[in-house]
Amino acid sequence: MKNRNHLIEEIRKKTIVLEKENWNIEYTWKKAHAGHNGKELADRLAKEAARNSDISYNRIPKSEIEHQEREKSIGKWQQHH
């Protein structure tokens, strides 16, 4: 619980900094990530960032994420067919 509270506080601090730089940030709770490619990717990246003390905030174009997910889906489809 302590680690989670620390992470929440770090997110709040970063949000304040980014909003002062005119970023528009919205947080939405999603019920289960299982089976949703984009949500699973976001979950995996968030876990990586939480474990890494040298966190870097980069903007990844939506088109790049869609391309990566499409490639993964094609690979999974080809494995099953």
Secondary structure, 3 states (H helix, E strand, C coil): CHHHHHHHHHHHHHHHHHHHCCCCCCCCCCCCCCCCHHHHHHHHHHHHHHHCCCCCCCCCCHHHHHHHHHHHHHHHHHHHC
